[in-house]
Amino acid sequence: NQAITIQGLVHQVLTCVYQRTRNSSQDTREAARTVSNGVGAHFIDIDVDPIVSNYTKLIETTIGRELTWERDDLTLQNIQARVRSPGIWMIANLKSALLLATSNRSEAAVGYTTMDGDTSGGLSPIGGIDKNFLRSWLAWLQNTGPSGIRPFPFLRAVTDQQPTAELRPPEKHQTDEADLMPYEI
């Protein structure tokens, strides 16, 4: 008989999938890996940029012009978010798992959510939570943690970063708060 550990159980039931494009940074990639490893989840890293490029070329051919960040910013951002949905659903289906959506109340309230992107999922555990509260809660988990459970210092990999969708090219320095509005509001 093999003893079942909490860490082993988490690894079996929780899979975290990081789906990067050319606009994703090494910092967020490593933060995703750090948090996934910190909770004991199975971590998968997928490059979806070739799929984004194929869709972009298909539409450029269809409309007869090149898509540019100056003219087509929202379109070029949203295809990156949307192209992640089929793959993550495939992984969830293969594992007979529940897919958790990542959108939150702050984003939904101002329309800063991509249908079939961060709304993909069967359950949205942070859907009713605003970003300001979420950031405070993560800092509390990182430094204090629930009674009888240790803090989660590995969350620093996330809390030390400025939240960003990383859908625009890196030189555009995209941040969620600049795209939304101050989190307190």
Phi and psi in degrees as GROMACS dihedral restraints (atoms count N, CA, C in turn):
[ dihedral_restraints ]
;  ai    aj    ak    al  type     phi  dphi    fc
    3     4     5     6     1   -97.4    20    10
    4     5     6     7     1   129.8    20    10
    6     7     8     9     1   -69.8    20    10
    7     8     9    10     1   134.7    20    10
    9    10    11    12     1   -89.4    20    10
   10    11    12    13     1   123.4    20    10
   12    13    14    15     1   -98.6    20    10
   13    14    15    16     1   158.5    20    10
   15    16    17    18     1   -61.5    20    10
   16    17    18    19     1   -43.3    20    10
   18    19    20    21     1   -59.9    20    10
   19    20    21    22     1   -42.6    20    10
   21    22    23    24     1   -66.0    20    10
   22    23    24    25     1   -38.5    20    10
   24    25    26    27     1   -66.2    20    10
   25    26    27    28     1   -44.9    20    10
   27    28    29    30     1   -58.8    20    10
   28    29    30    31     1   -43.0    20    10
   30    31    32    33     1   -60.8    20    10
   31    32    33    34     1   -33.3    20    10
   33    34    35    36     1   -75.9    20    10
   34    35    36    37     1   -36.3    20    10
   36    37    38    39     1  -102.5    20    10
   37    38    39    40     1   -13.9    20    10
   39    40    41    42     1  -120.4    20    10
   40    41    42    43     1   122.6    20    10
   42    43    44    45     1  -120.4    20    10
   43    44    45    46     1   129.0    20    10
   45    46    47    48     1  -109.1    20    10
   46    47    48    49     1   130.3    20    10
   48    49    50    51     1  -120.7    20    10
   49    50    51    52     1   120.8    20    10
   51    52    53    54     1  -100.4    20    10
   52    53    54    55     1   120.6    20    10
   54    55    56    57     1  -115.9    20    10
   55    56    57    58     1   104.1    20    10
   57    58    59    60     1   -98.7    20    10
   58    59    60    61     1   155.9    20    10
   60    61    62    63     1  -127.4    20    10
   61    62    63    64     1  -177.1    20    10
   63    64    65    66     1   -62.0    20    10
   64    65    66    67     1   -18.1    20    10
   66    67    68    69     1   -91.4    20    10
   67    68    69    70     1    -4.0    20    10
   69    70    71    72     1   -81.5    20    10
   70    71    72    73     1   142.9    20    10
   72    73    74    75     1   -96.4    20    10
   73    74    75    76     1   158.6    20    10
   75    76    77    78     1   -63.5    20    10
   76    77    78    79     1   -32.5    20    10
   78    79    80    81     1   -61.6    20    10
   79    80    81    82     1   -46.6    20    10
   81    82    83    84     1   -71.5    20    10
   82    83    84    85     1   -33.7    20    10
   84    85    86    87     1   -61.4    20    10
   85    86    87    88     1   -46.9    20    10
   87    88    89    90     1   -69.8    20    10
   88    89    90    91     1   -33.9    20    10
   90    91    92    93     1   -63.7    20    10
   91    92    93    94     1   -43.0    20    10
   93    94    95    96     1   -61.3    20    10
   94    95    96    97     1   -44.7    20    10
   96    97    98    99     1   -64.7    20    10
   97    98    99   100     1   -42.2    20    10
   99   100   101   102     1   -63.0    20    10
  100   101   102   103     1   -46.8    20    10
  102   103   104   105     1   -67.4    20    10
  103   104   105   106     1   -43.4    20    10
  105   106   107   108     1   -58.2    20    10
  106   107   108   109     1   -49.0    20    10
  108   109   110   111     1   -63.8    20    10
  109   110   111   112     1   -37.1    20    10
  111   112   113   114     1   -61.9    20    10
  112   113   114   115     1   -36.6    20    10
  114   115   116   117     1   -91.0    20    10
  115   116   117   118     1    -7.5    20    10
  117   118   119   120     1    88.7    20    10
  118   119   120   121     1    15.1    20    10
  120   121   122   123     1   -77.3    20    10
  121   122   123   124     1   161.9    20    10
  123   124   125   126     1   -77.3    20    10
  124   125   126   127     1   131.8    20    10
  126   127   128   129     1  -112.5    20    10
  127   128   129   130     1   131.3    20    10
  129   130   131   132     1  -124.5    20    10
  130   131   132   133     1   135.5    20    10
  132   133   134   135     1  -121.7    20    10
  133   134   135   136     1   118.8    20    10
  135   136   137   138     1  -124.3    20    10
  136   137   138   139     1   135.7    20    10
  138   139   140   141     1   -94.1    20    10
  139   140   141   142     1   108.6    20    10
  141   142   143   144     1   -98.3    20    10
  142   143   144   145     1     3.8    20    10
  144   145   146   147     1   -59.0    20    10
  145   146   147   148     1   -39.2    20    10
  147   148   149   150     1   -60.1    20    10
  148   149   150   151     1   -33.5    20    10
  150   151   152   153     1   -70.5    20    10
  151   152   153   154     1   -41.8    20    10
  153   154   155   156     1   -58.8    20    10
  154   155   156   157     1   -46.5    20    10
  156   157   158   159     1   -61.3    20    10
  157   158   159   160     1   -42.4    20    10
  159   160   161   162     1   -63.3    20    10
  160   161   162   163     1   -44.6    20    10
  162   163   164   165     1   -62.8    20    10
  163   164   165   166     1   -43.8    20    10
  165   166   167   168     1   -60.6    20    10
  166   167   168   169     1   -46.7    20    10
  168   169   170   171     1   -62.7    20    10
  169   170   171   172     1   -39.7    20    10
  171   172   173   174     1   -59.3    20    10
  172   173   174   175     1   -46.7    20    10
  174   175   176   177     1   -71.6    20    10
  175   176   177   178     1   -38.0    20    10
  177   178   179   180     1   -59.1    20    10
  178   179   180   181     1   -42.4    20    10
  180   181   182   183     1   -64.0    20    10
  181   182   183   184     1   -41.0    20    10
  183   184   185   186     1   -64.9    20    10
  184   185   186   187     1   -42.7    20    10
  186   187   188   189     1   -92.6    20    10
  187   188   189   190     1    -8.8    20    10
  189   190   191   192     1    76.6    20    10
  190   191   192   193     1    25.7    20    10
  192   193   194   195     1  -157.0    20    10
  193   194   195   196     1   160.7    20    10
  195   196   197   198     1   -78.2    20    10
  196   197   198   199     1   140.3    20    10
  198   199   200   201     1   -83.1    20    10
  199   200   201   202     1   133.6    20    10
  201   202   203   204     1  -126.7    20    10
  202   203   204   205     1   154.9    20    10
  204   205   206   207     1   -66.1    20    10
  205   206   207   208     1   -31.2    20    10
  207   208   209   210     1   -68.2    20    10
  208   209   210   211     1   -36.3    20    10
  210   211   212   213     1  -101.8    20    10
  211   212   213   214     1   -29.8    20    10
  213   214   215   216     1  -127.3    20    10
  214   215   216   217     1    36.4    20    10
  216   217   218   219     1   -51.8    20    10
  217   218   219   220     1   -55.9    20    10
  219   220   221   222     1   -62.2    20    10
  220   221   222   223     1   -41.9    20    10
  222   223   224   225     1   -61.1    20    10
  223   224   225   226     1   -45.6    20    10
  225   226   227   228     1   -70.3    20    10
  226   227   228   229     1   -29.5    20    10
  228   229   230   231     1   -71.7    20    10
  229   230   231   232     1   -49.6    20    10
  231   232   233   234     1   -67.5    20    10
  232   233   234   235     1   -29.8    20    10
  234   235   236   237     1   -64.7    20    10
  235   236   237   238     1   -33.0    20    10
  237   238   239   240     1   -66.1    20    10
  238   239   240   241     1   -41.3    20    10
  240   241   242   243     1   -70.0    20    10
  241   242   243   244     1   -42.1    20    10
  243   244   245   246     1   -71.4    20    10
  244   245   246   247     1   -33.4    20    10
  246   247   248   249     1   -68.1    20    10
  247   248   249   250     1   -16.6    20    10
  249   250   251   252     1   -76.2    20    10
  250   251   252   253     1   -22.8    20    10
  252   253   254   255     1   -63.2    20    10
  253   254   255   256     1   -50.8    20    10
  255   256   257   258     1   -59.5    20    10
  256   257   258   259     1   -41.8    20    10
  258   259   260   261     1   -65.8    20    10
  259   260   261   262     1   -42.0    20    10
  261   262   263   264     1   -69.7    20    10
  262   263   264   265     1   -34.9    20    10
  264   265   266   267     1   -66.5    20    10
  265   266   267   268     1   -37.8    20    10
  267   268   269   270     1   -61.6    20    10
  268   269   270   271     1   -45.0    20    10
  270   271   272   273     1   -62.9    20    10
  271   272   273   274     1   -44.6    20    10
  273   274   275   276     1   -59.8    20    10
  274   275   276   277     1   -45.1    20    10
  276   277   278   279     1   -63.0    20    10
  277   278   279   280     1   -43.1    20    10
  279   280   281   282     1   -61.5    20    10
  280   281   282   283     1   -32.2    20    10
  282   283   284   285     1   -94.1    20    10
  283   284   285   286     1     0.9    20    10
  285   286   287   288     1    49.7    20    10
  286   287   288   289     1    47.7    20    10
  288   289   290   291     1  -111.9    20    10
  289   290   291   292     1   161.9    20    10
  291   292   293   294     1   -88.1    20    10
  292   293   294   295     1   125.9    20    10
  294   295   296   297     1   -89.3    20    10
  295   296   297   298     1   124.2    20    10
  297   298   299   300     1   -94.3    20    10
  298   299   300   301     1   126.8    20    10
  300   301   302   303     1   -79.0    20    10
  301   302   303   304     1   154.4    20    10
  303   304   305   306     1  -110.7    20    10
  304   305   306   307     1     0.2    20    10
  306   307   308   309     1   -69.1    20    10
  307   308   309   310     1   153.1    20    10
  309   310   311   312     1  -128.3    20    10
  310   311   312   313     1   174.0    20    10
  312   313   314   315     1   -63.4    20    10
  313   314   315   316     1   -39.0    20    10
  315   316   317   318     1   -61.0    20    10
  316   317   318   319     1   -43.9    20    10
  318   319   320   321     1   -68.5    20    10
  319   320   321   322     1   -44.0    20    10
  321   322   323   324     1   -63.7    20    10
  322   323   324   325     1   -37.2    20    10
  324   325   326   327     1   -64.2    20    10
  325   326   327   328     1   -30.1    20    10
  327   328   329   330     1  -113.2    20    10
  328   329   330   331     1    11.3    20    10
  330   331   332   333     1    74.3    20    10
  331   332   333   334     1    21.9    20    10
  333   334   335   336     1   -95.5    20    10
  334   335   336   337     1    51.5    20    10
  336   337   338   339     1  -137.9    20    10
  337   338   339   340     1   146.4    20    10
  339   340   341   342     1  -104.3    20    10
  340   341   342   343     1   113.7    20    10
  342   343   344   345     1   -57.7    20    10
  343   344   345   346     1   135.2    20    10
  345   346   347   348     1    66.6    20    10
  346   347   348   349     1    16.1    20    10
  348   349   350   351     1  -118.0    20    10
  349   350   351   352     1  -103.5    20    10
  351   352   353   354     1   -73.9    20    10
  352   353   354   355     1    -4.4    20    10
  354   355   356   357     1   -91.0    20    10
  355   356   357   358     1    -6.0    20    10
  357   358   359   360     1   -66.5    20    10
  358   359   360   361     1   126.1    20    10
  360   361   362   363     1   155.0    20    10
  361   362   363   364     1   163.0    20    10
  363   364   365   366     1   -92.3    20    10
  364   365   366   367     1   -17.5    20    10
  366   367   368   369     1  -147.4    20    10
  367   368   369   370     1   140.5    20    10
  369   370   371   372     1  -119.6    20    10
  370   371   372   373     1    85.1    20    10
  372   373   374   375     1   -64.4    20    10
  373   374   375   376     1   -23.5    20    10
  375   376   377   378     1  -111.1    20    10
  376   377   378   379     1    15.1    20    10
  378   379   380   381     1   -60.0    20    10
  379   380   381   382     1   -29.6    20    10
  381   382   383   384     1   -98.6    20    10
  382   383   384   385     1     6.8    20    10
  384   385   386   387     1  -106.7    20    10
  385   386   387   388     1   134.0    20    10
  387   388   389   390     1   -83.8    20    10
  388   389   390   391     1   159.3    20    10
  390   391   392   393     1   -61.8    20    10
  391   392   393   394     1   -37.5    20    10
  393   394   395   396     1   -61.7    20    10
  394   395   396   397     1   -47.2    20    10
  396   397   398   399     1   -64.6    20    10
  397   398   399   400     1   -43.9    20    10
  399   400   401   402     1   -58.6    20    10
  400   401   402   403     1   -44.1    20    10
  402   403   404   405     1   -64.8    20    10
  403   404   405   406     1   -40.0    20    10
  405   406   407   408     1   -65.4    20    10
  406   407   408   409     1   -42.3    20    10
  408   409   410   411     1   -63.4    20    10
  409   410   411   412     1   -43.6    20    10
  411   412   413   414     1   -62.1    20    10
  412   413   414   415     1   -40.1    20    10
  414   415   416   417     1   -63.2    20    10
  415   416   417   418     1   -39.8    20    10
  417   418   419   420     1   -64.4    20    10
  418   419   420   421     1   -45.1    20    10
  420   421   422   423     1   -60.4    20    10
  421   422   423   424     1   -40.3    20    10
  423   424   425   426     1   -64.5    20    10
  424   425   426   427     1   -42.9    20    10
  426   427   428   429     1   -98.4    20    10
  427   428   429   430     1   -28.3    20    10
  429   430   431   432     1  -120.9    20    10
  430   431   432   433     1   -60.4    20    10
  432   433   434   435     1    80.9    20    10
  433   434   435   436     1   164.9    20    10
  435   436   437   438     1   -64.4    20    10
  436   437   438   439     1   153.5    20    10
  438   439   440   441     1   -56.6    20    10
  439   440   441   442     1   129.4    20    10
  441   442   443   444     1    83.4    20    10
  442   443   444   445     1    -3.3    20    10
  444   445   446   447     1  -123.7    20    10
  445   446   447   448     1   143.4    20    10
  447   448   449   450     1   -67.0    20    10
  448   449   450   451     1   158.7    20    10
  450   451   452   453     1   -65.8    20    10
  451   452   453   454     1   166.8    20    10
  453   454   455   456     1  -117.1    20    10
  454   455   456   457     1    77.2    20    10
  456   457   458   459     1   -61.7    20    10
  457   458   459   460     1   -22.5    20    10
  459   460   461   462     1   -64.2    20    10
  460   461   462   463     1   -17.0    20    10
  462   463   464   465     1   -65.9    20    10
  463   464   465   466     1   -15.9    20    10
  465   466   467   468     1   -54.7    20    10
  466   467   468   469     1   -30.6    20    10
  468   469   470   471     1   -58.3    20    10
  469   470   471   472     1   -27.3    20    10
  471   472   473   474     1   -98.9    20    10
  472   473   474   475     1   -47.3    20    10
  474   475   476   477     1   -67.8    20    10
  475   476   477   478     1   -23.3    20    10
  477   478   479   480     1   -79.7    20    10
  478   479   480   481     1    -8.4    20    10
  480   481   482   483     1   -99.7    20    10
  481   482   483   484     1   150.2    20    10
  483   484   485   486     1   -77.5    20    10
  484   485   486   487     1   122.8    20    10
  486   487   488   489     1   -57.3    20    10
  487   488   489   490     1   134.7    20    10
  489   490   491   492     1  -151.5    20    10
  490   491   492   493     1   142.3    20    10
  492   493   494   495     1   -73.8    20    10
  493   494   495   496     1   -21.8    20    10
  495   496   497   498     1    51.2    20    10
  496   497   498   499     1    47.7    20    10
  498   499   500   501     1  -103.9    20    10
  499   500   501   502     1   -19.7    20    10
  501   502   503   504     1   -93.4    20    10
  502   503   504   505     1   161.6    20    10
  504   505   506   507     1   -56.8    20    10
  505   506   507   508     1   146.2    20    10
  507   508   509   510     1   -53.2    20    10
  508   509   510   511     1   -34.7    20    10
  510   511   512   513     1   -67.1    20    10
  511   512   513   514     1   -11.9    20    10
  513   514   515   516     1   -84.5    20    10
  514   515   516   517     1   -10.5    20    10
  516   517   518   519     1    50.9    20    10
  517   518   519   520     1    51.0    20    10
  519   520   521   522     1   -66.9    20    10
  520   521   522   523     1   135.5    20    10
  522   523   524   525     1  -132.8    20    10
  523   524   525   526     1   148.9    20    10
  525   526   527   528     1   -61.9    20    10
  526   527   528   529     1   -42.7    20    10
  528   529   530   531     1   -64.7    20    10
  529   530   531   532     1   -38.0    20    10
  531   532   533   534     1   -67.6    20    10
  532   533   534   535     1   -35.3    20    10
  534   535   536   537     1   -74.8    20    10
  535   536   537   538     1   -34.0    20    10
  537   538   539   540     1   -87.3    20    10
  538   539   540   541     1   -92.0    20    10
  540   541   542   543     1   179.9    20    10
  541   542   543   544     1   173.0    20    10
  543   544   545   546     1   -54.9    20    10
  544   545   546   547     1   135.2    20    10
  546   547   548   549     1   -57.3    20    10
  547   548   549   550     1   -34.4    20    10
  549   550   551   552     1   -61.1    20    10
  550   551   552   553     1   -32.0    20    10
